[in-house]
Amino acid sequence: MTGTVPTALIEEVARAVLAVEGVAFLKPGVAQQVRSALSGTRQPGATRAPGLRMSRNAGGRERPWDVDVHIVVLGEARAVDVARGARKAVAACLTRRFPGETAPAHITVTVTGLV
């Protein structure tokens, strides 16, 4: 769900996650993989971060962010440490971007594989 989330914010959060040591790549969801396979090209307005979904809870700016991240981890890294690092990176990115917000973000990081 990225309908009202600016693409620049999605890409900034994705870069923060990809910078975490041990993250191999963001894992696209099944729907995104099928959409890409069927279209053969990138859809207008589609995010460049296929393993990342962001939305605001109902209520607008006063409500926390919902962020769902799916990552694949490098085999030599401990998955739990990488997941924690990714979560901290998302939280830090949102804090930098929205310093006045006091409501916490709901951040879910799922490790979908090891390479």
Backbone as numpy.savetxt, mean C-alpha at the origin, in Angstrom:
# Nx Ny Nz CAx CAy CAz Cx Cy Cz
-9.68 0.10 -3.14 -10.51 1.29 -3.14 -9.64 2.52 -3.14
-9.46 3.10 -4.27 -8.62 4.29 -4.36 -9.35 5.42 -5.05
-10.68 5.38 -5.12 -11.46 6.34 -5.86 -11.14 7.79 -5.59
-11.05 8.19 -4.33 -10.81 9.58 -4.01 -9.41 9.83 -3.48
-8.59 8.82 -3.48 -7.22 8.97 -2.99 -6.34 9.42 -4.16
-5.62 10.52 -4.00 -4.77 11.00 -5.09 -3.71 9.97 -5.47
-3.48 9.83 -6.76 -2.48 8.89 -7.26 -1.11 9.19 -6.68
-0.79 10.46 -6.51 0.52 10.84 -5.95 0.70 10.29 -4.54
-0.37 10.28 -3.74 -0.29 9.74 -2.39 -0.08 8.23 -2.43
-0.80 7.55 -3.30 -0.66 6.10 -3.43 0.77 5.76 -3.83
1.30 6.49 -4.79 2.66 6.23 -5.25 3.69 6.54 -4.16
3.46 7.58 -3.37 4.37 7.92 -2.28 4.39 6.82 -1.22
3.22 6.32 -0.87 3.14 5.22 0.10 3.80 3.97 -0.46
3.56 3.69 -1.73 4.17 2.52 -2.37 5.69 2.62 -2.35
6.23 3.79 -2.65 7.69 3.98 -2.61 8.23 3.76 -1.20
7.49 4.23 -0.19 7.92 4.04 1.20 7.97 2.55 1.55
6.98 1.80 1.11 6.96 0.35 1.38 8.10 -0.33 0.64
8.29 0.01 -0.62 9.34 -0.63 -1.42 10.74 -0.32 -0.90
10.89 0.77 -0.15 12.19 1.14 0.41 12.54 0.34 1.66
11.58 -0.39 2.21 11.82 -1.19 3.41 12.73 -2.36 3.05
13.76 -2.55 3.84 14.69 -3.65 3.59 13.97 -4.99 3.69
14.11 -5.81 2.67 13.48 -7.13 2.66 12.24 -7.22 1.81
11.69 -6.07 1.37 10.52 -6.10 0.49 11.00 -6.34 -0.93
10.50 -7.41 -1.56 10.86 -7.70 -2.95 10.00 -6.88 -3.89
8.69 -6.92 -3.68 7.76 -6.14 -4.50 6.38 -6.17 -3.89
5.52 -5.28 -4.37 4.11 -5.26 -3.97 3.38 -6.31 -4.80
2.54 -7.09 -4.19 1.85 -8.20 -4.86 0.49 -7.74 -5.35
0.25 -7.80 -6.66 -1.07 -7.42 -7.18 -2.14 -8.43 -6.78
-3.33 -7.94 -6.59 -4.46 -8.81 -6.28 -4.94 -9.53 -7.53
-5.77 -10.53 -7.34 -6.29 -11.32 -8.46 -7.06 -10.44 -9.44
-7.90 -9.56 -8.93 -8.70 -8.69 -9.80 -7.80 -7.82 -10.67
-6.73 -7.30 -10.09 -5.81 -6.46 -10.85 -5.06 -7.27 -11.90
-4.70 -8.51 -11.57 -4.00 -9.35 -12.53 -4.91 -9.68 -13.72
-6.16 -10.01 -13.44 -7.11 -10.34 -14.51 -7.36 -9.12 -15.37
-7.58 -7.97 -14.73 -7.81 -6.73 -15.47 -6.64 -6.41 -16.39
-5.42 -6.57 -15.89 -4.23 -6.30 -16.70 -4.12 -7.28 -17.86
-4.40 -8.55 -17.60 -4.30 -9.57 -18.64 -5.33 -9.35 -19.74
-6.52 -8.96 -19.35 -7.59 -8.77 -20.34 -7.40 -7.50 -21.16
-6.94 -6.45 -20.50 -6.82 -5.18 -21.21 -5.53 -5.08 -22.01
-4.48 -5.67 -21.50 -3.19 -5.59 -22.18 -2.50 -4.26 -22.00
-3.22 -3.27 -21.52 -2.63 -1.96 -21.26 -3.13 -1.46 -19.93
-2.48 -0.41 -19.46 -2.86 0.18 -18.20 -4.12 1.02 -18.37
-5.06 0.86 -17.47 -6.30 1.62 -17.52 -6.06 3.06 -17.06
-6.75 4.05 -17.65 -6.61 5.43 -17.19 -7.03 5.54 -15.73
-6.23 6.24 -14.95 -6.55 6.43 -13.54 -6.16 5.26 -12.66
-5.61 4.19 -13.23 -5.22 3.03 -12.44 -3.97 3.37 -11.63
-3.88 2.81 -10.46 -2.73 3.05 -9.61 -1.51 2.30 -10.14
-0.34 2.85 -9.87 0.90 2.17 -10.24 1.37 1.26 -9.11
0.60 1.12 -8.08 0.95 0.30 -6.92 -0.08 -0.80 -6.78
0.09 -1.90 -7.52 -0.94 -2.93 -7.55 -1.18 -3.65 -6.24
-0.24 -3.69 -5.33 -0.44 -4.39 -4.07 -0.84 -3.47 -2.93
-1.41 -2.33 -3.27 -1.73 -1.32 -2.26 -3.13 -0.78 -2.49
-3.95 -0.84 -1.46 -5.28 -0.23 -1.50 -5.39 0.76 -0.37
-5.90 1.93 -0.69 -6.07 2.98 0.32 -7.45 3.58 0.20
-8.03 3.89 1.35 -9.32 4.59 1.36 -9.46 5.31 2.69
-10.41 6.23 2.71 -10.79 6.90 3.95 -12.05 6.23 4.44
-12.16 6.09 5.75 -13.42 5.62 6.31 -14.47 6.69 6.07
-15.73 6.30 6.11 -16.83 7.27 5.94 -16.67 8.37 6.97
-16.91 9.58 6.56 -16.81 10.70 7.49 -15.78 11.71 7.07
-15.03 11.44 6.03 -14.10 12.44 5.51 -12.80 12.53 6.26
-12.26 13.75 6.36 -10.91 13.96 6.86 -10.72 13.63 8.33
-11.78 13.59 9.11 -11.63 13.33 10.53 -11.43 11.85 10.84
-11.67 11.03 9.86 -11.62 9.58 10.08 -10.26 9.03 9.65
-9.87 7.91 10.21 -8.57 7.35 9.84 -8.55 6.75 8.44
-7.35 6.56 7.97 -7.12 5.89 6.69 -7.23 4.39 6.87
-7.69 3.71 5.85 -7.61 2.25 5.75 -6.59 1.96 4.67
-5.51 1.28 5.04 -4.45 0.96 4.09 -4.22 -0.55 4.14
-4.28 -1.18 2.98 -4.08 -2.62 2.87 -2.91 -2.85 1.92
-1.84 -3.45 2.43 -0.62 -3.65 1.67 -0.35 -5.15 1.55
-0.08 -5.61 0.34 0.31 -7.01 0.09 1.72 -6.99 -0.48
2.64 -7.67 0.23 4.03 -7.66 -0.19 4.57 -9.08 -0.35
5.60 -9.19 -1.16 6.39 -10.41 -1.27 7.75 -10.06 -0.67
8.26 -10.96 0.18 9.45 -10.70 0.96 10.63 -11.51 0.41
11.81 -10.93 0.48 13.02 -11.64 0.09 13.27 -12.80 1.06
13.73 -13.92 0.55 13.88 -15.14 1.35 14.83 -15.02 2.53
15.86 -14.17 2.42 16.83 -14.06 3.51 16.33 -13.16 4.66
15.21 -12.52 4.49 14.66 -11.62 5.51 13.60 -12.34 6.35
13.46 -11.90 7.58 12.38 -12.43 8.43 11.10 -11.70 8.06
10.10 -12.45 7.66 8.85 -11.86 7.17 8.20 -10.95 8.21
8.22 -11.34 9.46 7.57 -10.53 10.49 8.25 -9.17 10.63
9.58 -9.16 10.55 10.30 -7.88 10.65 10.03 -6.99 9.45
9.95 -7.59 8.28 9.68 -6.82 7.06 8.26 -6.26 7.12
7.30 -7.06 7.55 5.91 -6.60 7.67 5.80 -5.44 8.66
6.48 -5.56 9.78 6.47 -4.46 10.77 7.11 -3.21 10.18
8.20 -3.39 9.45 8.87 -2.25 8.82 7.98 -1.58 7.78
7.26 -2.39 7.01 6.35 -1.84 6.00 5.23 -1.05 6.67
4.70 -1.59 7.76 3.63 -0.90 8.49 4.13 0.45 9.02
5.33 0.45 9.60 5.90 1.70 10.12 6.16 2.70 8.99
6.59 2.21 7.84 6.85 3.09 6.70 5.56 3.76 6.22
4.46 3.01 6.17 3.17 3.58 5.77 2.72 4.62 6.78
2.82 4.29 8.07 2.41 5.23 9.12 3.24 6.51 9.06
4.55 6.38 8.86 5.42 7.55 8.79 5.09 8.41 7.57
4.80 7.76 6.46 4.45 8.49 5.24 3.16 9.29 5.43
2.16 8.67 6.03 0.89 9.37 6.27 1.06 10.49 7.28
1.90 10.30 8.29 2.14 11.34 9.29 2.84 12.53 8.66
3.80 12.26 7.77 4.49 13.35 7.06 3.52 14.12 6.16
2.67 13.39 5.49 1.75 14.00 4.52 0.60 14.74 5.20
0.14 14.22 6.36 -1.00 14.81 7.07 -0.62 15.02 8.54
0.26 15.99 8.82 0.78 16.16 10.19 -0.28 16.55 11.23
-1.37 17.15 10.81 -2.37 17.60 11.76 -3.37 16.54 12.19
-3.34 15.39 11.55 -4.32 14.34 11.87 -3.92 13.61 13.14
-4.91 13.44 14.01 -4.66 12.72 15.25 -5.23 11.32 15.24
-6.18 11.07 14.34 -6.78 9.73 14.27 -5.79 8.77 13.64
-5.60 7.61 14.23 -4.64 6.65 13.68 -5.16 6.00 12.40
-4.24 5.59 11.57 -4.59 4.86 10.35 -4.74 3.38 10.70
-5.61 2.70 9.98 -5.74 1.26 10.11 -4.92 0.65 8.97
-3.76 0.10 9.31 -2.81 -0.40 8.33 -2.70 -1.91 8.47
-2.95 -2.61 7.37 -2.82 -4.07 7.33 -1.75 -4.41 6.32
-0.75 -5.17 6.76 0.30 -5.64 5.86 0.21 -7.17 5.81
0.08 -7.70 4.60 0.01 -9.15 4.41 1.19 -9.59 3.58
1.94 -10.57 4.10 3.04 -11.15 3.35 2.44 -12.31 2.54
2.49 -12.16 1.22 1.84 -13.16 0.36 2.82 -14.17 -0.22
4.11 -13.95 -0.02 5.06 -14.90 -0.55 6.49 -14.53 -0.22
7.40 -15.48 -0.48 8.83 -15.30 -0.31 9.53 -15.61 -1.62
10.56 -14.84 -1.95 11.35 -15.13 -3.16 12.83 -15.15 -2.81
